[in-house]
Amino acid sequence: MTQIQTKYIDIFDKCKTNEGYFGDFRVSEDQYFVSPVLDSVPGTVMSFNGQDKIMWATNNYLGLAENEDIKKIAVETAKEWGVSGPMGCRMVSGNTREHVLLEEELASFAEKESSILFNFGYLGIIGTIASLVGKDDIVIMDKLCHASIIDAAKLAVSDPRNLRVFRHNDMNSLEKLLKSVNKNRKGGVLILTEGVYGMTGDIVKLDAICDLKEKYDARLFVDDAHGFGVMGPSGKGVGEHFGVQDRVDIYLSTFAKAFTAIGGVSAASKEVVDWIHYNARTQIFAKSLPMVYVKSLRKTLELVSSGHDRRHRLFQVSQKLSNGLRELGYFVADTPSPIISVYVPGGDLQIGLHWVRYLRDNGLFLQAVMYPVIPRGLFMFRIIPTASHTDEQIDTTLQIFKRLRDEQGLKLNVNLSAVD
Ligand code: PMP
């Protein structure tokens, strides 16, 4: 790093310390626990450190990352449009009939009047929320919301006091906030939640939140990144799961999970989407979504819509694996989503990292989730099943977890009440 001689603090000084997110891992140049290098294309088996591992850490819920029809469309489109065409933002030279058709199809799938594409879910969340929240408006957010929602909320409010946080999935906590902001309310109120909470696998209490937002005249934004394509009888997400999609004011998803692509979509009434279209800076001032994605996403949406068998298999894999882990004595959270969270006793970092190493060295690739991604005092494994995993892979996985338990003499009970 270039050294500069100055009598003031150098803004780069912090880079020499172990501060910041994952600072210890950065300083140790770790590539085992954080940013591991995977040397193979997505699938249920992937190569890590030169060895094949059963992969339980990709957001490929319906197994569409391997789909040959989608790949074929992407290749043909790239031949015609290049990898990034059309060039330009939607408002100038980057809009096409295909973008408009995809938006119409997504709106119809999400049972909303209209929808708008973004280049990432992150940008969609920021653009949507920041465009709607004005000077006197209040944002109320679930404590466990994804970083992109937190960033959007912070960016959107003009005064930090206009951002309030309720305890995760706690309706009393939410109602208290709604009551209190209504006392001297000058603007609108927007509630932000996830649909399926991606890190823990539990889901929003959507019917109860809809009741509250209607009782207190607020609006509701749901980021259903992990539920879109997955939850509900036809994969339309948590709104369909609860039968309240019509009461969700803004429904957002990324394409980075079940849709195995890049981009995001906000779906809402035509009026609201038109507003977002003309006011969301992350959309207005960004190049439009490349045609490779737009065209392949139209095919993906078709497969997701008709993906009943894939969803059935996904939940079957999830249940088989989580039941097997519980039988072995592991603490597996009981969640309606397919995500499996295995909690490490005491939330102990060293034990947790030891488990990761044991499991990876013995043939499984799992993601460890720890602070600051989840609250301090918790350590867990997030297992993400896909519709493509085989029964044999599930059995092998359970055998490896059994060996971990037996060889390491693990005490597996977990006290979650110790965690705020
Ligand atoms: N919301 C949630 C809940 C997520 O897990 C993610 C991460 N993919 C995002 C938003 C951001 O989506 P993207 O990767 O498309 O920016």
Residues whose N, C-alpha, C, O or C-beta is under 5 A from the ligand:
A	BS01	PMP	F120 G121 Y122 L123 H146 S148 G198 D223 A225 T254 F255 A256 G263
